[in-house]
Amino acid sequence: MTDNPNKVLKQLLKPGAGIILPGASNALAARIIEACGFPAVYMTGAGVANTYFGGPDMGLVSVTEMATHVATIRDAVNLPIVADGDTGFGNALNLIRTVQLYERAGASAIQLEDQVFPKRCGHFENKAVVSKGEMVQKIKAAVDSRRDPNFMILARTDARAIEGFDAAVERMSAYKEAGADLLFIEAPKSVDELRRIPKEVPGAHIANIVYGGKTPMLPDRELGAMGFAGILYANAALQAAMLAMKRTLTHLRTTGSLAGAEDQLVHFDERQVFVDYKRWADLEKRYTGA
């Protein structure tokens, strides 16, 4: 990518574009997403918690650990990165540092949500949200602290589960007025609610499709026609990888061999393509003569 990824993302995520943003929990997943031809990648906080700690999405990962994951993904791919920034990891002052860390690490957008810190997965029960006024001030702080005006602020509300759909829409309108570039109501529960979101708060909206979650799994064309700019599949790649690992390892434990499980495995040679072996081997040869 020769263009500024921040500008590229801003051009991509227009109302009605329906751009699919697959989630990556690490740099390898991001490289596979890029190889599959997607135009941008979403760094999933839930995926980082699941793969990095083997734990749930309950605010266990620190801001510096998350920023490090942004940086490793930026080094691995040329795609714009929408990065999960949770709640900003505290109050407005903590959020300012989070925005600065993420922008410096190479994100093109940061997702910030209005849950109480520490947060939990948007499709979990027993969530809690801060006041609308507090979140408005946090969004203003994020907007004021970014260095590149093309670095986008994605405001997410989890109020649908706590205060109801109308309150979530009201919050979204306030967050847009505070300067958010992208808007995200988490976990709407029906097609009608999805349809109402872009109509009631015009702007660039994000939908989040979670297999096993609360939101109907509509295709990209239908969501784009409703007016959504982007569609997150935050943990589709991770869920697929977990199933493949379970199946392959169960087969290995049961049979003592990989024979018969070859269709569950990437070939050794293709694996080296995904991890960019040839480029690193060429660099080794150039600089060491090996």
Secondary structure, DSSP 8 states (H G I E B T S, - for coil): --S-HHHHHHHH--TT--EEEEEESSHHHHHHHHHTT-S-EEE-HHHHIIIIIS--SSS-S-HHHHHHHHHHHHHH--S-EEEE-TT-SSSHHHHHHHHHHHHHHT-SEEEEE-B-SS---TTSSS--B--HHHHHHHHHHHHHH-SSTTSEEEEEE-GGGTT-HHHHHHHHHHHHHTT-SEEEE----SHHHHHHHHHHS-S-EEEE--TTSSS----HHHHHHHTEEEEEETTHHHHHHHHHHHHHHHHHHHHSS-TT-GGGS--HHHHHHHTTHHHHHHHHHHHH--
